[in-house]
Amino acid sequence: MDGSSAGSDSDPEQLELPRGHSRPSAVDRELADLRARAYGPDADIDGDPAALARLWELEAVHLVEVSVAPVAPGIAAPAGPSRAAGPPVASATTPAADSSQSPWLRATATRSLLPLVLESIVVIAILAYATTWLLAPHPDATLQLAETEQSETESSALVLNVLDTNGASVEPDTLRQFEPYRGINVFSVEHSVLPGTCVVVSDSSSGRFDYHCVPHGVEPILHQWVGEGFAEWLAEGSVISFHLHENAIDVYLHPPPAEL
């Protein structure tokens, strides 16, 4: 048998490869086949859970291998002082440092970041809500409508009489009395001329009687300065604000102004 005949009968696996190239191992070929089934034009790996699991396993192994791959023989190290041994550092001579070579790596990185982004959004939303709640003023009390028919009580008759004396035209049938606030009687009544709603405060211990009316569509609020026997449990110069809502009144307390 001559030399040419011997060369033609040689095993293809034994053929010499060009310098700088290595023959792919069985694992490399398997990984390439699985990648083709996952990312190729005829991808069908979704219907084969075992093959998909094998792809993840090989990709993970491949990632570890390339992250610690040594510099190829024949490439001279850069001149300069030697460095102490330490973790591998990615460089231009470490081709596997670029994860864009693997679509699986890109997809995995995206999936791993998504929960972190969602958690960050949730945390920011909770912090914003908590900050808003802490900075917003909170009522000292919320007064509900009184349970009895207050139009028949003596205090209601007194309120209507004082309003009439002060020239306030109101609808007597619309008078509503709320729960008292620390002995202070609070009412609301509809104005017959505006038309609008009035908040009325009556304190028998100090003789304080005041009211404030606003047109419909504007929140009725009545501010009362503390002093002259009114609300003596607070520092003089403080302010009590009565905010009327549909069927309740929120009471807010404000400290004295700094100049006082």
C-alpha positions in Angstrom: 0.0 0.0 0.0 1.5 3.3 -1.0 1.6 6.5 1.1 -1.4 8.2 -0.7 -3.5 5.1 0.0 -2.5 5.1 3.6 -3.5 8.8 4.0 -6.9 8.2 2.4 -7.7 5.4 4.8 -6.8 7.4 7.9 -9.4 7.9 10.7 -10.9 11.5 10.3 -10.6 11.8 14.1 -6.8 11.4 13.8 -6.4 14.2 11.2 -4.1 17.0 12.3 -5.9 20.3 12.9 -4.4 23.7 12.0 -2.3 25.3 14.7 -4.3 27.1 17.4 -7.4 24.9 16.9 -8.5 22.1 19.2 -10.9 19.3 18.3 -14.3 19.7 20.0 -15.0 17.2 22.7 -18.2 15.1 22.9 -19.5 17.6 25.5 -18.8 20.5 23.3 -20.7 18.9 20.4 -23.6 18.0 22.7 -23.7 21.6 23.9 -23.7 22.9 20.3 -26.5 20.6 19.4 -28.6 21.6 22.3 -28.0 25.3 21.6 -29.2 24.7 18.0 -32.4 23.1 19.4 -32.9 26.0 21.8 -31.9 29.1 19.7 -31.9 27.8 16.1 -34.5 28.4 13.4 -36.0 25.0 14.1 -36.0 25.3 17.9 -37.9 22.5 19.6 -36.3 22.1 23.0 -39.3 23.5 24.9 -41.0 20.2 24.3 -38.1 18.2 25.8 -37.7 19.0 29.5 -34.8 16.6 29.8 -32.9 18.2 27.0 -33.6 21.7 28.4 -32.3 20.6 31.8 -29.2 19.2 30.2 -28.7 22.5 28.3 -28.8 24.5 31.6 -26.4 22.1 33.1 -23.8 22.3 30.3 -24.2 26.1 30.0 -23.4 26.4 33.8 -20.4 24.1 33.4 -19.2 26.0 30.3 -19.5 29.3 32.2 -17.4 28.1 35.0 -14.8 26.6 32.7 -14.3 29.7 30.5 -14.2 32.0 33.6 -11.1 30.3 34.8 -9.5 29.4 31.4 -5.7 30.1 31.3 -4.1 32.3 28.7 -3.4 30.3 25.5 0.2 29.1 25.0 2.3 31.4 22.9 0.7 34.6 24.1 3.3 36.6 26.0 2.3 38.3 29.2 2.4 42.1 29.2 5.6 43.6 30.5 5.6 45.1 33.9 5.8 44.1 37.6 4.5 40.7 38.5 1.2 40.6 40.3 0.4 38.5 43.4 -1.8 35.5 42.8 -5.5 36.3 43.0 -8.8 35.7 41.3 -8.8 35.6 37.5 -9.3 39.0 35.9 -11.2 39.2 32.7 -9.3 40.8 29.8 -9.2 40.9 26.0 -7.3 37.6 26.0 -10.1 35.8 27.9 -12.7 35.4 25.1 -15.3 33.8 27.4 -15.6 36.9 29.5 -18.1 38.2 26.9 -21.4 36.6 27.9 -22.9 37.9 24.6 -21.5 34.8 23.0 -24.2 32.7 24.7 -27.9 33.6 24.2 -28.6 31.4 27.2 -26.4 33.6 29.4 -28.1 36.7 28.2 -31.6 35.3 28.9 -30.5 34.0 32.3 -29.0 37.4 33.2 -32.3 39.2 32.2 -34.4 36.7 34.3 -32.2 37.1 37.3 -32.4 40.9 37.3 -36.2 41.1 36.8 -37.1 40.1 40.5 -34.5 42.6 41.8 -36.1 45.4 39.7 -39.6 44.5 40.8 -38.5 44.4 44.5 -36.9 47.8 44.2 -40.1 49.3 42.7 -42.1 47.8 45.6 -39.7 49.2 48.2 -39.7 52.6 46.6 -43.6 52.7 46.6 -43.8 51.6 50.2 -41.3 54.3 51.3 -43.1 57.0 49.3 -46.4 56.0 50.9 -44.9 55.8 54.4 -43.3 59.2 54.0 -46.5 60.8 52.8 -48.4 59.3 55.7 -45.9 60.5 58.3 -45.7 64.0 56.9 -49.5 64.4 56.5 -51.4 65.9 59.5 -53.7 63.5 61.4 -56.9 64.5 63.2 -56.9 64.6 67.0 -60.5 63.3 66.9 -63.2 62.4 64.4 -66.7 63.4 65.5 -69.6 61.3 64.2 -73.2 62.4 63.9 -75.1 62.2 67.2 -77.5 59.4 67.5 -80.5 61.4 68.9 -82.7 63.8 67.1 -80.9 67.0 68.0 -83.4 69.3 66.4 -85.6 68.8 69.5 -82.8 69.5 72.1 -82.4 72.7 73.9 -78.9 73.2 72.6 -80.1 73.0 69.0 -82.8 75.6 69.7 -80.1 77.9 71.2 -77.9 77.5 68.1 -80.7 78.4 65.8 -81.6 81.4 67.9 -78.1 82.8 68.0 -77.7 82.3 64.3 -80.9 84.2 63.6 -79.7 87.0 66.0 -76.5 87.3 64.0 -78.4 87.6 60.7 -77.4 84.1 59.4 -80.2 82.8 57.2 -80.3 79.0 57.7 -82.6 76.1 57.1 -83.6 74.9 60.6 -84.6 71.4 59.4 -81.0 70.8 58.2 -79.4 71.4 61.6 -77.2 68.4 62.6 -75.4 67.9 65.8 -72.2 65.9 66.1 -70.5 64.2 69.1 -69.0 66.8 71.5 -65.3 67.5 71.5 -64.0 67.9 75.0 -67.3 69.6 76.1 -67.5 71.7 72.9 -70.7 71.3 70.9 -70.4 71.1 67.2 -73.1 71.5 64.5 -73.6 71.9 60.8 -76.5 73.6 59.1 -77.4 74.6 55.5 -77.4 78.3 54.6 -80.6 79.3 52.8 -79.1 82.2 50.8 -75.6 81.2 49.6 -76.5 78.3 49.1 -73.9 76.6 51.3 -73.0 74.9 54.5 -72.1 76.3 57.9 -70.0 74.8 60.7 -71.1 76.0 64.2 -69.2 75.7 67.5 -70.7 76.4 70.9 -68.9 76.2 74.2 -71.0 76.9 77.3 -68.0 77.0 79.7 -66.3 79.9 78.0 -69.3 81.4 76.2 -67.6 80.9 72.9 -70.0 80.8 69.9 -68.8 81.0 66.3 -69.7 79.8 62.9 -68.4 79.8 59.3 -70.3 79.3 56.1 -69.0 78.4 52.6 -70.6 77.8 49.3 -71.3 74.2 48.2 -68.2 72.5 46.7 -65.8 74.1 49.3 -64.8 72.2 52.4 -66.3 73.9 55.4 -63.6 74.6 58.0 -63.9 76.6 61.2 -60.7 77.7 63.0 -60.8 78.7 66.7 -58.0 80.4 68.6 -57.3 79.0 72.1 -57.7 81.6 74.9 -60.0 83.6 77.2 -61.2 80.4 78.8 -61.7 78.4 75.6 -59.9 75.0 75.4 -57.7 75.8 78.4 -56.0 72.3 78.2 -54.0 73.7 75.2 -51.4 76.4 75.2 -52.7 79.8 74.6 -52.4 80.8 71.0 -53.0 77.3 69.7 -55.7 76.7 67.1 -58.4 74.1 66.9 -59.7 73.4 63.3 -63.0 71.7 62.7 -63.2 70.1 59.2 -66.6 69.1 58.0 -66.9 66.1 55.7 -70.2 64.5 54.6 -71.2 62.8 57.9 -68.2 63.5 60.2 -66.0 66.3 61.5 -62.2 65.9 61.8 -60.6 68.0 64.6 -57.0 69.1 64.1 -54.8 70.8 66.7 -52.2 73.4 65.7 -49.5 74.7 68.1 -49.1 78.4 68.7 -47.1 80.3 66.1 -43.4 80.7 66.7 -43.6 84.4 67.4 -46.0 83.9 70.2 
